[in-house]
């Protein structure tokens, strides 16, 4: 039987339409508080709809057959813009060029460790016009070490996240 695993870059409209099918992925990937599921089940959909309107929005979804098993999305962060509530000023390279902000990266826990998350990032960041990538990551989450292992460096923190940047041509 052929491998049913495939990756698809979604248009903005397709991303918004797929939000409901992606909520179980985000709920499984981010089970603890703060949660966008449970009593606030519409939180993920509302956030995705808002993010999809931002310049440079891009989304890639991993499917096993027709079941979404992971996704990554983000948008352009214009030069000079910096993450709110960060304990340090923006690094000089953030003032000089646009960055691509990875807003959400999720893979179902039962599917982790198989290169799906890496492929999602590669497909999301590949061919981007921005030179830099930026992400806010929970310092206790496994994703923090994954990004560090891919060459992303911590440049600051907020009360809930480490802010990491990378040259996205070198981060893959």
Buried (B, 14 or more C-beta within 10 A) or exposed (E): EEEEBEBBEBEBEEBBEBBEBBBBBBBBBBEEEEBBBEEEEBBBBEBBBEBBEBEBBBBBBBBBEEEBBBBBBBBBBEBEBBBEEBEEEBBEBBEEEBBBBBBBBBBBEEBBEEEBBEBBBBBBBEEBEBBBBBBBBEEEBEBBEBBBEBBBEBBBBEEEBBBBBBBBBEBB
